Amino acid sequence: MSQIKNIIFDFGGVLLNLDESITRNKFTEILDPEKCKNIHEEVFYPYERGEISEEAFFNRLQRRSIKVLNGEIYYEIWNAMLLDFPQHRLDYIIQLRKRHKLILLSNTNITHIRNVLRRLKLDLHVDKLEDYFDHIYYSHDIHLRKPDPEIFKFVLQDAQIIAEESLYIDDKIENTTSAASLGFNIHHHDSTQDISSILEEILIKLKD
């Protein structure tokens, strides 16, 4: 087993606390199910890949509603899933970076990132996440999203790292499965656990 030199974190559900059910349940109340059969392929995924603008994204949601509502309502529902980034987790990242190259790899969108960065500045006085990671890759910036293997190939090449020397952490099994197929060490994270409390044990096991 190669020594783990690089740790790649998913964002929501690993570092940032997330509850996607809040947004999902609220959308269920206002969206027309007949118009939403392919909503992931037609609305959510294109937005995460940066293929459509923020305005187009919310327009597509409005057009799939039972009744068209004020745009601010969709914005609030979309951001409702975003919870907090605990201070102790940020402190752990700072210490971990002294020993490993840290990379953030997230399926996300400009609306969520803008909201998260604003809250990080207010809550933790974080001016920019780039101060805490060696590389940051947002799906809407690089026009690729997990679990497409191409996004992991992109990270390997751009960050100039080796898969076998890297640990990838994600709360979605399809993403860790994809990463594992390219040789990454993986941890399928249970988001009810705190990654800062269990990561050292994971790293020790990978040394055995």
N, C-alpha and C positions, 0 to 999 in steps of 0.2 A: 504493500500500500504506500503510495506516494505521500509525502508530507503535504498537509493542506496549507498552501500559501495564499490562496484567494478565497474569500467568502462572498457569495453573491446572494443578496437578499431580495426577495419580493418585498413590496411595500405594504399595501393593505392586507391585514390579516396576519402579518408577521411583525412588522415594526409599528405601523399605524393601526390602532384598534379600529375595527370595521364591523358594521352590521348591515350587510346587503339586504337582509330581509325587511328592514325598515323601508327602504326605497321600493323594493319589489312589491310589498303589500300596499303601499300608497298608490303606486302606478296601477295595480290591479283594480283599485277603486275608480279610477278616472279614464283608463284606456279601454277601447273597444276590443274585446278578444278576437273578433273576426278580422280586425285590421292589423292584429299583432302576431299573426302566426309565424312570420319570419322576422320579427322585430330585432333579434340579435344580428342576423345577417344584413338587414337593411338599415339599421339605425345604430345599435350599440357598437358592433365591431368596426364598421367604417369610421366611427368617431374615434375609437381607440387607436386606429391606425392612422389617424390624421388625414383621412381621405375626404372628409366633409368639414365645413366650418362649424363653429359653435352655433351660429344663427341657423344654419341648415339642420343641425341636430335637434334643436328645440322646435323648429318648424315641423320636422318629421314626427315628433312626439305629439304636437298639437293636432296634426292631421289624422292621427290615430286615436284621438280621444272620443269618448262618447259625446262630450260637449266641449267645444274649444274654450279653454280657460285663460286667464291672464298669464302671460309668459313667466312672471315671477314665481308662480306656483310650481311650474315644472322645474325651475331652477332650484327652488327650496327642496323639492322632493329628491331631485338628483343628488344634491349634496347631503341629504339627511343620513345617508349610510356612513358618512365620515365621522369618526369619533375622535379620540385623543391620541397623542404620542407622548407617553409618560416620560418624565424627566429622567428617571433611573435608567430607562432604555437608551436614551440619548447618551447618558454618562457612560454606559457600558460600551456603546459604539466608539466613543472617544478612546477608551482604554484598549478595545479590541484592535483598533487601527494601528496601534503601536507594534502589533505582532503579525498582522495580516493586511494584505491589500483588500479593501472593501469596495464592493460594487453594488449599486442599486439598480434593479431591473424590474420595471413595473408596467403592467397593462393599465394605462390611465388615459387621461384626456385633459385638455387645457382648463376646463371648468374645475375639475377636481384639484388639479395641481395648484391653481391660483388660490383656491379656498384653503388648501392645506398649508401652503406657504404663508398665507396671511395669518392663520391661526398659530403656526409655529413661531412667528415673529411676536405675536401678542402673548402667547403662553410661555414660551421658552426663550424668547429673545434671540431666536435663530434667524440670522439675516439671509443665509442661503445654505441649502443642503450640501452644496459642493464643498463646503468647508469640512464635511464629515465623511465624505466618500472619495475614493480615487477616481471612480467613474460613475456617472449616472446615465441610465438609458430609460427614456420614457417612450412607450409604444407610439404615441402620436408624433414624436419627433423623428423616429427612425423608420416609421411606416411599416412596422412589423409588430405582430402581437403573439404572445404565447397562446397555445403550445406549439406554434409553427417552429420546427427545428431551425429554420433560417435565422430566427432571432438569436438563438444560442450560438450559431456559427458566426453571426455578426459580432457578438460580444467577444468571442474567442479571438477573432482577428483584430478588432479595434482595440481591445484592452491588452492584446498580446499576452494572453495567458494560455495555460494548458489545462484541458478539461480534467485530467486525472489528478491535477494538483489543486482542484477547485471544489468547493462545497456549495451546492445550490440549495436554497431554502425557500419553500413555497407552501402555501396552505391548500393548493389545488393539485390533486393527484395527476391530472392530465399534464400539468406543467412539469412536475418532477419526473414523470415517466418519459416525457420528451427529452429533458435534459440528460437523464440516465442513458438514453439511447446513443448519446454522443460521447459518453464516457465520464460525465460529471459524477462526483459523489453527491448524493442527494439526502435531504431530510424533508419528508412530507410533514409539515408542521400542523399541529393541533392548535388552532387559534385561541382555545381556552387556556393554553399554557403561555407562560411568559418566556420568550426566546432567550432573554438575558439570564434566566434561571437554569436553563437546560443546555445551552450551547457548549459550555465547557465539557460537560459529560459526553456530548456527541463528538467533540473533537478528540477526546481521549480514546473513545471507542474506535475512531477512524485510524488511530495510530497502531492499534493492535493487529 
